[in-house]
Amino acid sequence: MVNGRFRDEFIANFRLFGEYSRMAWQHPYILRLTFSAGIGALLVGYFTGVISIACFYAHDDFQSVLHESIVSMAIVGGIFGAAVGGWMNDSLGRKSSLLIADVLIFVGATLMAISSWPSSMVLGTVLVGFGVGIASMTAPIYISEASPVRIRGVLVSTNGLLIAIGQFLSYGINLGFTKTPRTWPLMLGVVGFPAVVQFILLLTVPESPNWLYIKRENALKGSDSILSKIRSAWSTPIVRRGLVAGIVLQVVQQLVGINTVMYYIPNILELAGNKTLLSASLISYSYDIISSWIMYFASVDKYGRRKPVLYSMCGIVACFFGLTVMFKLAADNSPTVSRFEAIFNFGNNTCSTYKTALDAASWNCMTCLQASSGCGFCAIEGDMLKPGACLTADPSGEGQASCLSEGGKWFMRACPHERYGSWALTILALYIRLYSIALGTVPIIVNSDIYPLKHRGICGGMAAVANWLSYLILISFVSFTKALGSAYTFLLLWLVSCLALAFIDLFVPETKGLPLDPYVDGWLRKLAGSLTS
């Protein structure tokens, strides 16, 4: 019975996807515009992917001031780009805003690729971030305003798909680079190429008809200042509640989203005792994200926005709780530190903190990793639960080299436990699938649906700023979460995801099928009803 229902549901979704595809192909202009504007989402995905990779490198080298400055300024540029993007969208139009973003990205990428001066690299990063910030809030609005209502969700969800492809490309390209101070800035410089492609394609498509309409209205009535538009939006109850819904989704997408969890993939792989699979895993997880987005792409305009994101969040809450339990059990059952292994087999490479500790006899792997950032654990090959050694984890890599030369396995982020690690990998794969089918795309769609045309640029900009600010907060708390340890970090994420689920249930309405014309009374009535129901 269940299998039959599943088969019928699959066939219905497949037919619906075919219908949407035919509708899209019957409007080649919309497809061309969607692809042209969607390159902006590809840039956003690639940009955030490179920043995540930068965080991996920063884990191994916290002394690089230039490195940390570039990461921070990239995100600051994104924040200001999103803020200014709201004004640009209303004043200059959607197409013009994307063209300006492409110019900024190309100039910034060129500076990063050819300059060896730190100041030029930081300036280039700011320009790239500024352009990506503009593109992040402009592309979905541009696509939404040009799409028929029936397939609007499908077309706007291509933004989420292209963001995933951008992240996939960033990890793939990273395999061609090595961890030297100049390589990942060059990776960021690669964004200049798709920016040029988008600039050329945008010259072949028209401006958003909705923006042209509101521009004509402003010419007849006179346009307001930015502050007046913000006050007008906030003083209108229905717009204010829509803005709260948009901001809540954007913040949640960052705080419990893939950018948060991606940083802890190395920890989970080390827990499973197989850190050598890092690069392959990043690619496979990125592929899983893309396949999940395709699943949602086929059903977004059937199931709507609200229900999928609520179900997705329920699953994410369960996944974070499961990861908390797995890391806690692994920590409580981690292999002990053998004084014989540490002192007699490795000698000078033994961690100095362990040597001077009064309670060294009671140390285990987790004690070693938490005692100092200069300590790493060397596990015995073949049975990683046997007593190992606590060695120096200095930049020279002598401790790691001596461990590997003795046939051991090296751990710095998590302690090995094959059983709990396998469960953690399974939970991680489930989390990625749950995130991708709703939370990765719904915030983009809702923020392109929910605002009246008059306030769309300003409100979209404010929601995008909230997204970038959340990303900055996330990056800033990396050191804090290291001090907490993996188990308590995922416990914190579980608490945040519980609050996020409550806020989404309280503030986010269903926006499926809402017309984009704010002057239609039915739009106002339907939205008001969904907000109060």
N, C-alpha and C positions, 0 to 999 in steps of 0.2 A: 504493500500500500504506500509506504513512504517512498520506495524507489520509483513507483509510478507517478506520484505527485512531483518528485524531483525531476523526472524525465519530462513531464508535461510543462513544468515551470521552465526548464532549460529550453525546450522547443519554443515556448512562447517568447522567451527573452531573445532567442536567436532570430525569430521572425520579426520581432520589434526592432532589433538591431539592423536587420535587412531593410526594413521600412525606413528607418532613419537614414541609412546609407543612401537609399534611392533619393530621398528628399534632398540630401546634401548634394548629391551629384547632379540633381536637376537645377541647382543654383551654383554654378561654377564660380561666380563672382564671390559668393560667401566663402567657398572653400579657399579661394585665393587670398581673400582678406584674412581668414582665420589662420592660414599658414603664415602669412606675412607678419601679422601681429604676434602670432604664437612663438616666433623666434625669440621675442622678448622673454617669454617664460623659459625657453631653453637657456638663455643667458643667465636668468635668475638661478636655475638649477645648477648650472656649471659653476657659477660664482659661489654659491653656498657650499657646494661640494668641495671646492678648493679650500675654502675657509675651514671646513671640517678636517681636511687633510692637514692643513696648517696646524690645527690643534693636536693632531697625532704627533707631528714633529715637535711641537712645543712641549709635549709631555717629556721628551727626551732632552730638551735643551731650553730650560727656563732662563738661561743667562743671556739669550739673544734679545737685546733691547730693540733692535731693528725689526726682528721677527714679530715681536709682540706689538710694536707700533703699527706695522702694516696690517696685522689682523684687526686691531682696534679701529684704525682709520678706515678700513674697508667697510666695517659695519656702520661707523659714524656717517660715512658718505652715503650709505644706503638709507639711513634715517633721514638725513636732510633731503636726499633725492625724493623720497616718498612724500615728505612734507611740502616741498616746492611743487611736486608733481600734481597735487590737488589743484593748486592755483593755475598751473600751466594747462591742465586739462580743460578747465573752465574758460581760460582766457585765450589760449592758442589753439585748442582742439586736440583730439586724441591722436590723429596722425602726426601733426606737427610735434607733439610732445615726444612721440616715439622716435622721430627723426632727430630731434635734439639729443635724446638719450643715446642714440647710436653714435653720434659725433663725439659725445663725451666719453663713451666707452672706448671708441677707437683711439682717441688721443691719449687717454689714460693707459690703455693696453700697450700702445707704442712706447710711451715713456718707460713703462715697467720692463719691456722687452729689450730695449736698447741702452738704457742708462745703468751705470754702475754707482751713481751718486745716491746715497741714502735719501736725501731730500727729494730727489726726482722720483725715486721709487714710491715714497710715501705720497707725494702729490699725484702720481699716476694711479695709485690705489684709491685715493679719495675720488678722483674723477670717474674711475670705473664703478665704484660704489654708488656715486651720485647718479650715474646713468642707469645702473641696474635698479636703483630705488625708484626712479621714474617709471621704468619699464614694468616693474613688479605690480604697480597699481593701475597702469594705463592699459596694458594688453587685454586683461579680462573685460574691462569696460568697453573697449573698442569692439571686441568680438561680440559681446552681449548685445550691444545696440544695433548690430548689423544682422542679428540672427532671428529667424522666425521663432515665435514663442514655443512651438511644439518641439523643436530640436535645440532650443537655446542651451539647455543644461548639457546636452551632448557636446556642443561646440565649445562652450566655455570650459568644460572638463578637459578639453585637450590641453589647456594650460597646465593642469596637474600632471598629465601624461608627459608633456614636454619638459616640465621641471624634473621629473624622474629620469628622463632620457639625458638631460643636462648633467645630473648627478652621476648617472651611469658613465657618461663620457669623461667626467672629471676623474673618476677612479680608474677608468681604463687608460687614459692618457698618463696618469700618475705612474703606471707600471713602466712607462718608457723613460722615467726620470729617476735620479738617485737622490739621496738625502744630503745634498750639499746646499750651502746657504743661498745659492742663486737659482735653484731649479724650480721650486714652487712659485716664486714670483713670475718666472717665465710661463708657468702653467696658467697663472692669472692673466698674463698677456695674450693668451690664445683667444680670449673672448673677443678680441678685435675682429677676427675673421667672420663669425656669424653676424656681428654688428654691421659689417659692410654689406653682407648679403641681405640683411633685413632693410637697410637703407635703400638699396636698389629696388627691392620688391615693393616697398611702401610707395615708391614714386608711381607705381602702376595702379594703385587702388585709391578710391576717393575718401574724403573725410566722412566721419560718422554723420548720418542724416539727423540723428537726434541732437548732436551738438550744433549743427547748422540751424536747426529749428530754434534752439534756445538762444543762439547768437542773434537770430532775427528778432526774437522777443526782447532781448536785452537792448538791441539797437532802438526798438520802439519805445521801451519803458525806461531805459537807462540802466547800466550795470551797477552792482553794489561792490563795495570794497571787500577784501578777504575777511576782515573782522565782522563786517555786517553779515556776510554769508554764514560765518560760523555761529553768530548769535541767532540768526534766523533759523538755522538748522536745529540748534539746541533748544530754542524756545518753542518749536513745533513738536508736540508730544509724540506724534506718530513717527516723525523723523528721528527724534531723540531715542526712542525705543529701538528703532531699526539700527541706529548707530551703535547703541550698546550691544545689540546682538552681533553686529559685524565685528566690533572690537573684541568681544568675548571669544568668538571663534578664531580670530587671528592670534590672540594671545595663547589660547589653548593649543593651537596648531604648533607653536614653537615650544612651549613649556613641557608638553608631553609627546611631542612629535618626533619624527625620524632624526632631526638634527641633534636632539638630546641623546637618543639611544645609540646613534651611530658612533658616538665617542666611546661607548662602553662595549662595542663589539670585540675589541682586542681583549678586554677583561673576560668576556664570556668564552672566547676561544681559548684563552689560557686556562680557564677553569676546566674546559674540556680536555686540556693537555695537548692542544694541537695548534699553537700559535703560528706555525709555518703556513697555515691555510688562510692567513689574513687577506692577502690580495685576492685570492680566488673567491673567498667568502664575500668580500665587498662587491665583487662583480655579480655573484649569484644572488645576493640580497637585492642589489639594484635591479637585476632582471626580474626578481619576484615582485618588486614594487611596480615595475612597468606592466607585468601581466595582470596584477591586481587592478591597476588603474583601467586596463582594457575591460575587465569584468564590470567595473562600475560604469565605464563609458557606455556599455551596452544597456544599462538599466536605470541611469540617472533620471531620465524623464518619465520612467514608469513608477519608481518607488519614491521619488521626491528627494528632499534634502534632509529634513528633520529626523525621520525614522532611521535612515542608515547611519547618521552620525551618532545618534543615541545608542543604537546597538553596537556600533564600533567602539564607543567609549566604554560601554559595559565590559566588552572583551578586553580592552586595554587595561582597565582597572584590575581585572583578573590576572592578566599577564604580568603586570608590575608586582602584584602580590606573590605570584609564583616565582618570579626572579628573586624577590626578597628572600623567600624561603630557601631557594636553592643555594644562594650565596651564603646565607647564615649557616645552613647545614654543612656546606663545604668548609667554612671558616672554623666551625666547631670540630670538624673531623680532619683538619689539614695535617699533613705529615710533620713530624717533629724535626728539630734541628739537632744533628749529631755533632757533638763536640769533637769527636774523633775525625769525622769527615772535614769539619771546618778548619781545625788547627793542624792536623797532621797531613791531610791530603792536599790542602790548598794553601796553607801557610800564610804568606803575606797578603794573599787576596781575600782573606776573611774580613768581613765587615767590622770596622773599628768599634761601632756601637755595640755589636755582639760581644766583642772581646772584653769590653769594660763593664758590661751589664752584670749586676749582682745576681740577677735571677736567670742567667743564661741557660741554666740547666732545664728550666721549664719552657724555653722558647719553642714555638712551632713556626711553620711557614708564615702564617698570618702575623704573628708577633714580629717576625723579621721584616716583612714588607711595611708594616705600620710604624716600626721603630724609627725609620729614617728613609728619606728619598734616596739615600746613598747605599741602600741595601737591596739585594736581590736574592732569590732562592734558587739553589741548584738541586733539582730533583734527580733521583736515580733512574736511569733509562731501564725500561722493562717493568718496573713497579714503582710508579711515582709516589705511592703512599708510604714507601719506606723512608726512614730518616734521611734527610739531605743536609745541605750546607748553606749557611747564610754568608754570602760573599759581597764584596764591594761592587757597587753599581756606579762606577765613576765614568766620566765622558770618554776616557781612553778605551773602555771596554775590556780591560784586563780580566776582571772578574768573570764576565760572560765568556770570554775566550778560554779561560782556564776550565770553566765548567764544561763547555762543549768539547774541549780537548780530552776530557776524562770520560766522554760519552754521556754526559748528563743533559738535562733540559733546563733552560733558563726561564725564570718567571719574575716579573716585576709588578704586574697589575693584579693578579689573582693567583690563588693557590690551586694546584691541580687536583681534580677529583673527577675521574672519568664518568662515573654514574650521574652525579649531580650536574656535571658539565653537559652531558648529553641531553638531560632534561632542560637545561637552560637554553641550549641551542634550539630545541623544539619549541620552547615558549617564545624565543626570539623570532623564529620564523612565523609563528602564529601572530605575534604582535605586528610584524611588518605587513602581513596580509590584511589584518584588521585595520591598521592605519591607512593603508593604501586605498581600500575600497570606499572610504568615506572622509575621514579627517584630513587626508591629503588634498582633497578636491573641494569638499563642501564649503569651506570658508571662502574660497575663490568665487564659487558660484553664487553664494548668498550675498557676498559683498557687491557682486555685479547686478543682482536682482533687486535688492531691498530698498535702495535709495531713490527718491523721486529725481527726475532729470535735473531739476533746478539745483539740487544739492549733491548730485552724484560725484562730481570731481572733488569737492571739499571733503565730503564724508568718506569717499574712497581713500583719499590721501591720509586722513586721520587714522583710519583703520590700518592702512599700510604702515604708518609710523609706529602704531602699537605693535605690529608684527616685528618690525626691525628692532624696536626697543627691547622686546622680549628676547630676541636673538642675542642682543648685547648683554642682557642680564644673564642669559644662559652661559655665554662664553666667560663672563666675569666670575661665575661661581664654579668654574672647573677646579680651581685649587681647593676651594672649600669642600667640594664633594670628594676629592682625593683624601682629605683628612677624615671624612666620615667613613670611608670604606664603601665597597660596592653594595653590601647588604643594606646598610642604612641609607645609601643614596637611592636605591630602588624603593625603599620604604617611604622616603620623602616624595618620590615620584608617584607612588601609590596614593598618598594623601592629596597631592596636587591634582591627580586625575579624578579622585572622588569629588573634590570641590568643583573641578571643571565640568564633570557630568551634571552636578546639581545646577550650575550656572547655565549650561546649555539647555537643560530641561526647562529652566525658569524663563530664559530670555529669548531663545532662538525660535522663531515661528517657521512654518512651512511656507516657502516662496515658490513652489512649483507652479508654473503656468500663469504667474502674475504678469500682466501687460507692463511694458516699460513706459507707457504714457501716463504720467502722474495726474493728468487732468480727467482721466476716466473715473467716474464715481465708484464704479464697481471695484476698481483696484484698491481704493481707499477703504471701502467697506470690507473687502475680503481680508486685507492685511490687518485691519483693526480687529476683525473677528478672530483671526488666528493668534493675534497677540494676547487677546483676553481669554482665549479658550484654554 
